[in-house]
């Protein structure tokens, strides 16, 4: 899994069953239409919210049942976050990929617990980490038994509350760690601390950054999507409206084809 260009997509946090399945079915249809494998993602608990009164999701037990339902109804593989060591084994019985949040990417016990499930582990790169710094995190999960490891680039802190995407990171992480490198095209645009502790963003820049990352050679994409982002309980300002995903993916396919043509031409020369 993640051994070919893949889209990881879904809502930030699980909502009601009908909405989760609706999004999952749309993603499954897009996968077959555009020709890109899709993994459904959603969190059962957003444990790292900015404010204590922010919605967090249904919790471990209820959330895993919801994820199981999406998997059964859509046939899509599942990714979800784990924040605590004790969540890893249970989540691994449902999810195909366990994700380590950026703020926890150096937590040794959590990385090892996720790896010990034998599932694929996707590690979000900490906003303060260099590309080469991720090797330690990758090795912790790999040595614990993960069947595969990927790193997701989600921007680097620049000044106060802004993130900058360095397009060199994809090659640098791949060279240093020997893993697929995913680009998070939605969280990379967060502006931390806007609006009473919430996270604002520049949503109109999602498509340009996605196009640039694909041209720069990322191995997949991570995008939070929602049919009505304004109604989402978490990260509504950073999610891509679901109806904008198909045209974006069509451009992604075209860019990848153009890059492949150029590389073939240069190799022939």
N, C-alpha and C positions, 0 to 999 in steps of 0.2 A: 504494500500500500504506500502511496506517495512516491512510487518509483516512476511515475509519469506525471506530466503537468496536470494538476488537480485543483479544483475550486473547493474550498471549505467555506460554507455559507449557512446562514440561518439567523434567527433573532439573537439579541444579546442574552436574554434570559427567557426561560420557558414561561409561556403564558397558558391559556386554556388549551385543551386537547384539540379542539376544532381548528384554532389558529395555527398551532404547531404543525398539524397534519396538512393544512392548506399550504403553508409555506413549503413543507417537505415535498408535496406533490408537484408544486410549481418548479422546485429545484430538480426533481427527477425528470420532469418533462424537458426542462432546459438542458439537462445533461444529455439526453438522447437527441435533442434537436441540434445543439451546437457541437456536440461531440467531445465534451470535456467531462471527465469523471467528477462527481460531486460528493462531498461528505457533508452531512447535515450537522451543524453545530448549534448548541444552546447550553447555557449554564443552569444547573439546578440550584445554585446558590452563588450570588455575587457577594462574596465575603469581603471584598476590598472596596466597598462603596465609600464615597467621599464623606457622606453624612450618616450618622447612626439611624436616622429615620427613613432612609431611602429603601425602596422595595428591593428584596434580595432574591425572591424566587420561591419555589415550592419546597425546597429542602431535598435532602439526599433520597429518602425512600420514595416520596411522591414524584420527585423529579426523574428518578431512574425508571419508574413505571411509565411516565410520559414519554421518555426517550425510547423505551422499548416499543411503545405504541407507534411512534413515528417510524421506527425501523420496520415494524411488521407491515404498516400500511404503505410504505413507499419503497422498501427494499434498499434504501440508502444506508451506507455505513454511518456511524455516529461518532462525533467527537464531543467531549465535555471536559470542563475544568475540574481539577481537584485542588483543594486548598490545604487539606490536612492529611497526614499519613493514614489515618483510619478510614478515609474515604476511598483510597485507591483500589483495594480489593473488590469492594462492592461495585464501584463504577466500572471496573474492568470486566465484570460479568455481563455488562450491557454494552458499553462503548467499545468501539474498535480502536479509537485513538484517545489517549488521555493527554490533556493539555496542562502544562505548568504555567500559571500566570507570570507575567513579566516581573512583578514585584517579588516573586518567590523563586526566581530562576537559579538562585544559589543555595537553596535549602536542600542540603544533602539528603536528609532522611526522606523528604518528600520525593525527590528525584529517584531515589533507590526504591521506594515503595511503588512508584508508578512503573519503573522498569521491571520490578519483580513480578508484575502481573503478566509479563510476556507480550503485552500489547505494544503498539506503536506509541511513542511518546513525542509530542510536539511541545517544544520549549520556546516560550515567548522570550525574546532577547530583552533583558533589562534596559531601560532607557539610559542608563549610566554606563553600560558595558560596551567595550570595544568588540568588534567582530571576533577577534582572536580569544578574548576572554571566555567565549562560550564553549570552548573545548572542554573545560573542566566539567561543566554541566552535562554536556553530551556524554562524556566518559562515565559519569556517575550512573546515568540511566542505562547506557549500553552495557556496562559491566554488571549491572543488577539483573540483566536478562531481557531488556526490551527487544522486541522483534525488529524494530526499526526506530530511528530517531530523526526528527526534523527540527530545524530552528526557524522561528518566524521573526522577521524584522518588523519592528513597529515604531521606528523612529528613535532619535536620540535627543535628549534634553538640550535645548539651546536657550540660554537666558532663563527667564522666569516663566514657566508654564507653557513653553512652546516646544514643538518637536520638529526636527529636521530629518528627512530621509536622505541618507548618503547612498547613492546608487552603486558605490564601490563595495558596499557591504555584502552584496549577494556573492560576488566572487571571493571576497576575503573570508567569509564564513565557510563557504564550500571548500576552499583550499585548506583552511585551518582545521576544520572539523570533519570533512568528508561526509557531509549530510546534505539532503535537499534543503533549500532555503526558500521559505514561503514569504510573500509580502502581504502584510496586513494593511489593506488600503483604506480602512475606516478608522481604526484607532490611531493610525499615524497622523491623523488630522485633528486629534483632540487638542484643545487648549484648556489646560487644567486650571480650575479655580474660577472660571467664568460663572457668573450668575448664582450667587448664594451657594457656592460649593459644588455646583454642577459642572459638567464638562462641555463647553461649547466646541464648535468645529467649523471648518470651511468645507461644507459638503460638496460644493461645486468643484472642488479640487480633487475629489476622489478619482474621477475618470482620467484626468491628466497624469496623476501619479501612478495609477494602475498601468496606463499605457507606457509610461517611462520605465517602470519596473520590469515589465515584460520585455521591452526592448533591451534592457540592461541584463537580462538573463535570469530572472527569478524562476524557480522551479514549480511555482504554484501561487495561488492567491487565497487570502482569507478576507472575506467581506461579510459584515453584518448587514442583513437585509430584512425588510419588513414591509407589508402592504400599506401601512399607515404609520410611518415613524413618529409622527406627532403624538400618537396614542400609546406608544411603547413605554413601559414602566422604567426602562433603563437604556441609556445611551441613544435616545431618540434623535438627538441632534447630529449624531455621527453615522447613523445607519443609511444605507442606500435604499431608496424606494424600490420595491421589488419589480415594478414595471420598467425600471431603468436598467435592469440587469442584463436582459437579452441583448440589446444593442451594444452594451459595453463588452460582453463576451464575444460578440461577433467581431468587434474590433481587435480584441485580444487574439482571436484565431488568425485574423489577417496579419497582425504584427508578427506573430510567431512564424507564419509562413514566409513573410518577407525576410525576416532575419535568417531563416533556414536557407532561403535562396541565395542571399548574400554570402553566407558562410560556404555554401557549395561552390559558388562562383570563385571565391577567394582561394578555396582549396584547389580548385581546378587550375588556377593560374600558377 
